[in-house]
Structure formats: structure tokens, C-alpha cells
Amino acid sequence: MPCALDGGSEANPAAAIRVRQHIMTVARIIKDKVGKVITAAPDDSILSLAGRLARHHIGALVVQDRAGAIAGMIAEGDVIRAVASGQACDAGVTAQDIMRPCVLTCTPDTTESELLDIMTDNHVHHLPVISNGRLAGIVSLGDVVRLRREKIREMLADLERLADEGRFTANLKHHRTAKAPSLLARAI
């Protein structure tokens, strides 16, 4: 969804331009994700957890009990710690033994800003998405970064369009020709 730009007065269009960012939510992130959430059961072995993470190229698993309720989360780091401590060598060690039982969640209405706050303040990279009491998806920090990059590109495109129309007279035209790729890279 591109940012809406409001062009201001004829006398001073650049000063009057207001960028109104659409509030980005988790719903937008999970809309673009394909497939179901890869989960684990509390009694899954560490070997099966590691295999599932590798096979699906994912960084975390939601552990669900038989009723479908979230019992915990297992991230790649949890598996690595179990291997490093020697715990993974014990054939009886399961997901329940290494999972983080206290799971933070979000909803489809959680904003991008709220999501970043939760992830940063709690040092987590993955959050299950709960909708109507059920697991609806999972979002990662990488998903948020991709969304932010998309928003920046949309804003730059809108600003370039305004510059081309003569409604925005900042040094954007100079930057676009010589420095736009480096500016975009720094912004992302």
C-alpha cells in the first residue's frame, strides 16, 4: 500500500507536503506468507525439531499441545544450546524440555511499530499470530524488515513522482540521478 502524499499549496508545495503513512499491521505481513505454520508437539525429539527447522528453512517452531493450544516456542538457538550443553545427546530429551513455555503473541491488528517494540524489548525474533483464539501465522523480525523496506521504496517512488510533477522541489532530482541507489541502500 503506497503512502498517501498530500501536495499542499501552489505557493510552497514542498513545505506543505504531508506524508501520511498507512498503519502497517501483522495482517499485511501474514497475507503475503504462503503455507501453514510449521509446528511441533511437546514430545518431538530434538533431532526431529532440528530436521524440521532445516527442511523448511525457518528459524522457529510453535509447540502446540494436542488441543492446538500454544505450549511454547523453540528457536534455532534453543536447539543449538541443547546440542552445546550435551542435552541433545540424551535420546529422551524432547521439545518440552528445551522450549520456552512463556510465549509472547500478537494479533493481525498489531501494528508494525508495536511488533518491533515487543520483539526488541523481549529479545525475540519470532511471534505467533493469534486470531479468534487460534494460531493464524507467525511473524519474524525479517518479515518486519522486508515490510519496512517496502514502505521506504513506496515513499521514495511517491516523492520521485512528486518531483517529476514539479510539486516537490527538494534536491531529490539531484539525488535520484547520482545517489539514489546509495540513498536507498542506506535507508533500508
C-alpha positions in Angstrom: 0.0 0.0 0.0 1.7 3.2 -1.0 2.0 6.2 1.3 -0.6 8.9 0.5 1.0 12.2 -0.2 -0.9 15.4 0.1 0.5 18.1 -2.1 -0.1 21.4 -0.3 -0.4 24.9 -1.6 0.7 26.1 -5.1 2.9 28.8 -3.4 5.0 26.4 -1.4 4.2 22.8 -2.3 7.4 21.3 -0.7 6.7 22.8 2.7 3.1 21.7 2.7 3.6 18.1 1.6 2.5 15.8 4.3 3.3 12.1 4.3 0.6 10.1 5.9 1.8 6.6 6.4 -0.8 3.9 6.3 -0.5 2.0 9.5 1.1 -1.4 8.7 -0.2 -4.4 10.6 0.6 -8.0 11.1 -2.4 -8.8 8.8 -0.4 -7.4 5.9 2.7 -9.5 6.7 0.8 -12.8 7.1 -1.3 -12.1 4.0 1.8 -12.4 1.8 3.1 -15.6 3.6 2.4 -18.8 1.9 1.6 -22.1 3.6 0.7 -23.2 7.1 2.6 -22.5 10.3 5.2 -25.3 10.9 4.6 -26.6 14.4 6.0 -29.2 16.8 4.5 -31.4 19.5 5.8 -31.3 23.1 7.1 -34.9 22.8 9.0 -34.3 19.5 12.7 -35.2 19.7 15.4 -32.6 19.3 16.6 -34.4 16.1 13.1 -34.1 14.6 13.0 -30.4 15.6 16.3 -29.7 14.0 15.3 -31.5 10.9 12.0 -29.6 10.6 13.8 -26.2 11.1 16.3 -27.1 8.4 13.9 -28.7 5.9 11.5 -25.7 6.0 14.3 -23.1 6.2 12.7 -21.4 9.2 14.1 -20.1 12.5 11.4 -21.1 15.0 8.7 -23.6 15.7 5.5 -23.1 17.6 4.9 -26.0 20.0 1.2 -26.9 20.3 -0.4 -29.4 22.6 -2.9 -32.0 21.4 -5.8 -29.4 21.7 -3.9 -27.0 19.5 -3.1 -24.5 22.3 0.4 -23.0 22.2 2.6 -24.7 24.7 5.8 -23.0 23.9 8.3 -21.8 21.2 11.5 -23.3 20.0 14.0 -21.2 18.1 17.2 -22.3 16.4 19.2 -21.0 19.3 17.3 -23.3 21.7 18.3 -26.3 19.7 21.9 -25.1 19.4 22.1 -24.6 23.2 20.8 -28.1 23.8 23.4 -29.5 21.5 26.2 -27.4 23.0 25.3 -28.4 26.5 25.2 -32.1 25.6 21.5 -32.3 26.4 20.7 -33.2 22.8 22.7 -36.4 23.1 20.1 -37.8 25.6 17.5 -39.6 23.4 14.8 -38.8 25.9 15.0 -35.1 25.6 12.0 -33.6 23.8 10.6 -30.2 22.7 9.0 -29.8 26.1 12.5 -29.9 27.7 14.0 -27.2 25.7 11.1 -24.9 24.7 10.4 -21.5 26.1 7.0 -22.0 27.7 6.1 -18.3 28.2 5.2 -17.3 24.6 4.5 -13.7 23.6 2.0 -13.4 20.8 0.5 -10.8 18.6 -2.7 -10.4 16.6 -3.4 -9.4 13.0 -4.2 -5.9 14.3 -0.8 -5.5 15.9 1.0 -2.6 14.2 4.5 -2.8 12.8 5.7 -0.4 15.5 4.1 -2.4 18.3 5.6 -5.6 16.8 9.1 -4.0 16.7 8.7 -2.9 20.4 7.6 -6.3 21.5 10.4 -8.1 19.7 13.1 -5.6 20.7 12.1 -5.2 24.3 11.9 -9.0 24.8 14.8 -10.1 22.6 12.7 -12.4 20.4 12.8 -12.8 16.6 9.5 -14.7 16.1 6.0 -14.2 17.3 3.0 -16.4 16.8 -0.1 -14.6 15.5 -3.4 -15.4 17.3 -6.7 -14.7 15.6 -10.0 -15.7 17.2 -8.2 -17.8 19.7 -6.3 -19.9 17.1 -2.8 -19.9 15.6 -3.1 -17.9 12.4 0.6 -17.4 11.5 4.0 -16.5 12.7 6.0 -13.3 12.0 9.7 -12.9 12.1 11.9 -9.9 12.5 13.0 -10.5 8.9 9.3 -10.1 7.9 9.2 -6.7 9.6 12.4 -5.6 7.9 11.0 -6.6 4.5 7.8 -4.6 5.2 9.8 -1.6 6.3 12.0 -1.8 3.1 8.8 -2.0 1.0 7.4 1.1 2.7 10.6 3.1 2.1 10.6 2.2 -1.5 7.0 3.2 -1.9 7.7 6.5 -0.2 10.7 7.2 -2.4 8.7 6.4 -5.5 5.9 8.8 -4.4 8.5 11.5 -3.7 10.1 11.0 -7.1 6.7 11.2 -8.8 6.0 14.5 -7.0 9.4 15.8 -8.0 8.7 14.8 -11.7 5.4 16.7 -11.4 7.2 19.8 -10.0 5.3 19.5 -6.8 8.3 18.7 -4.7 11.4 20.8 -5.3 14.0 19.5 -2.8 17.3 18.1 -4.0 15.6 14.8 -4.8 16.2 15.1 -8.6 19.9 15.6 -8.0 20.0 12.6 -5.6 17.9 10.4 -7.8 20.3 10.7 -10.7 23.6 10.3 -8.9 22.9 8.9 -5.5 19.5 7.2 -5.4 20.9 3.6 -5.1 23.2 4.6 -2.3 20.4 6.6 -0.5 18.0 3.7 -0.8 20.6 1.2 0.5 21.3 3.5 3.5 17.6 4.0 4.1 17.0 0.2 4.1 
